[in-house]
Amino acid sequence: MKKLNNSNFELIEDVIKDLDFNYNPDNENLLEEINKYWRSVVGEKICTLSKIINLSENKILTVSCSDSYVANELYYEKEKLLNYMNKNAQNLGIEIKDIKFNYKKWKEEKK
């Protein structure tokens, strides 16, 4: 496909080449394992109201919460949760540096 004269448009082929696809199936398995630990740390009731959705390269865990109340309550217990999660995550060979709680992500996932 030829580029149009006098236009600032880029060819789709050029745009696709620049995209970085970071899908890693091992990361998905790791999140599943971490969610199992999360369930054992917070219990079944809180587990239905929260879910781990990401572990960043900086080892920051993002937890999606059903609403701001749940996020706030978990935030108050963040240090305890971080300690318990790190004890469990040693089996996976990782150390979690921080936990972020986000209730807005819950709404995005439900759409």
C-alpha positions, 0 to 999 in steps of 0.5 A: 500500500502506498502512502498518500501524498501530502498526508501525515497518516502512517501505514498500518504496517508501520504502526504494527511493527512498532507495537510491543506485545508483552503477553507472557503465559508464564506471567498468567500462571504466576498470577494464578498462583499468587491469587491462590496465596491471596485467597489463603491470606484474606479468606474466602469472603474477602477473596470474592471482593478482591482479586490480584490483577497484576504483578509489575516488573517492579514487583508491585502487586495490584489488587482490584477491589469491588468498591472503595470501602474494601480497598480502604480496609485492605489498605489499612492492613497493607503491611500485614498483607504484604508480610503474609504474601511475601512468606507465601510467595517465597515458594514462587521465588519472588518478593513483593515490594508493595501492594496497590488497591484499586476499586476502579479496575473492578468496574472496568473488568465487569464491563 
